[in-house]
Amino acid sequence: MNKGDLVAEVAKVVKSKRVAEDAVSCVFEAITKSLKKGQAVTLVGFGTFGVGKRKARVGRNPQTGAAIKIAAKKVPKFTAGKALKIAVK
């Protein structure tokens, strides 16, 4: 399922594709803003979006084999909630 499919599913409930697209975009923007601030987003029964940290490390260029430094960075992560895990079983 992609964003268009998700909008189509929401449109079945709200009866308007434009309203559904705005709602889906708003949810994604709200989650992104919270993660940028370093705050976790918990959707009870679905899961938690959070921010993880990766340490700096040394990697290899696959073409030349030369060592390169990979900087530390923050990455988004998702942990599924209990209800979602049960539904997927």
Secondary structure in CASP SS format (residue, H / E / C, confidence):
PFRMAT SS
TARGET T0000
AUTHOR 0000-0000-0000
METHOD secondary structure of the structure
MODEL  1
M C 1.00
N C 1.00
K H 1.00
G H 1.00
D H 1.00
L H 1.00
V H 1.00
A H 1.00
E H 1.00
V H 1.00
A H 1.00
K H 1.00
V H 1.00
V H 1.00
K C 1.00
S C 1.00
K H 1.00
R H 1.00
V H 1.00
A H 1.00
E H 1.00
D H 1.00
A H 1.00
V H 1.00
S H 1.00
C H 1.00
V H 1.00
F H 1.00
E H 1.00
A H 1.00
I H 1.00
T H 1.00
K H 1.00
S H 1.00
L H 1.00
K H 1.00
K C 1.00
G C 1.00
Q C 1.00
A C 1.00
V E 1.00
T E 1.00
L E 1.00
V C 1.00
G C 1.00
F C 1.00
G E 1.00
T E 1.00
F E 1.00
G E 1.00
V E 1.00
G E 1.00
K E 1.00
R E 1.00
K C 1.00
A C 1.00
R E 1.00
V E 1.00
G E 1.00
R E 1.00
N C 1.00
P C 1.00
Q C 1.00
T C 1.00
G C 1.00
A C 1.00
A E 1.00
I E 1.00
K E 1.00
I E 1.00
A C 1.00
A C 1.00
K E 1.00
K E 1.00
V E 1.00
P E 1.00
K E 1.00
F E 1.00
T E 1.00
A E 1.00
G C 1.00
K H 1.00
A H 1.00
L H 1.00
K H 1.00
I H 1.00
A H 1.00
V H 1.00
K C 1.00
END
